[in-house]
C-alpha cells in the first residue's frame, strides 16, 4: 500500500507547462516584514500548533515511560529528547490565541530590524525560540551575527551577510 502511494505521488507530473520555481526557499525577513500583525500571528500559531502536534504524536509513549512512578533507570535518548525544554514553546502570555503569539512575533520583528540577517528563514528563527533558547530579538541577532552561532547549512543568497567573517 505504501509503495503504491509512493509510486503514484512520485510519478505525478504537473499539467501546466510552466516550470516550477526551483529557486524557492523558505520565507525570510522581507516577507515577514511585509505581513500584517494578524498574518504573523496566524503563521506563528500554525507553527506552534504543528510543532506541538508532531511532538505529541511522536513522544506520547516516551513521555509516559519517562514519568513512570518509581522509575530508577536513566532516561533513554528518546525520552530525553521528548522531555527537553527545547521541545516546548510556553512564552505566550495568555491562552487567547492571537495574543499568545505576541512574544514570538515581537522577537522576530526585532530580529528582522537588522537588515544583514533578513535572509534567515523565519521558520528557523521560530525553531530556536523554544523554551531552552528563547530570548529577545536583539540578543538573538547578537547571538547569530556577532557570536557566529550557525543553525544548519544554509545556501541562501545573502546569508553570509548575517554571519561574522571571523567568529569570536
C-alpha angles and dihedrals in degrees: 000000000000091000091051091051092048092049092047094051094038091055095047112120124195113251093215119091089219113108114238115251101257092184093068114129132178111286115275141194100296091056092044092051090051093057126093120244089257093052090050091049091050092051093049095047089049090051093046094046092046092048093048092048093049093048092045093052093043097043108035095105095040092051092049091051093045093055098043108139113251094015112159106176120089120261117270119238089258092051091049090051092049096047096042119119086229086076094056133082108191104144094107112119098216142012090245099109105223094049093038087075096049098097090054093044090050093051091050093045090051093046093051092051082083104078095200091068101042091106092072109103113246092229086064092052091050091049088059096046092078119128093269095054105025114137139142122285097255092050090049090051091050090048092055103030102036105023092039099229106172126203112202128316111305123192095180120137109256097015091117089066090066097053123069117248091230113024113218 
